[in-house]
């Protein structure tokens, strides 16, 4: 089948119009994509300085929080050292005898309770109660009480930072009596077993 020149011309123009239409459509699509990308880029360029500023602020906050965490861990380590896991009465007995000896006192009686538990502010502590009766001069007894109360004695590892004096009963005889002054001191020592 032979096409006439007119048919060929119409067919050629039709193909040309279709190709031109396809190229225009492709160009329009790419132009729309380019506008969308330009808008996104402009938005990203606007947001970027804010994000960089926020990142810098977050880094400084992180550094501050890491410093606070290190301080808290250090404080926890110090508190853990002060609070032994358990209260070994023999260690405290020995320390009380050493303090009494340094204060020129005689221990007449020393008792320790069985370890128990006490909850304070939601934390359970192990506790041991001691009762010690000492004899000597009033000034030496007061020095003994002061050392125990202020934990101002630590030749070994056992001290009384984690203890408090619950009660003191002093007996001072009348002048002319043969008995020396004495005191019965009740103290409670805390231990922390952790979680």
Secondary structure, DSSP 8 states (H G I E B T S, - for coil): ----HHHHHHHHHHHHHHHHHHHHHHHHHHHHHHHHHHHHHHHHHHHHHHHHHHHHHHHHHHHHHHHHHHHHHHHHHHHHHHS-SS--HHHHHHHHHHHHHHTT-EEEEEEE---EEEEETTEEEEEEEEEEEEES-HHHHHHHHHHHHHT---SSS--STTEEEEEEEEE---TT-S---EEEEEEEEEEE---
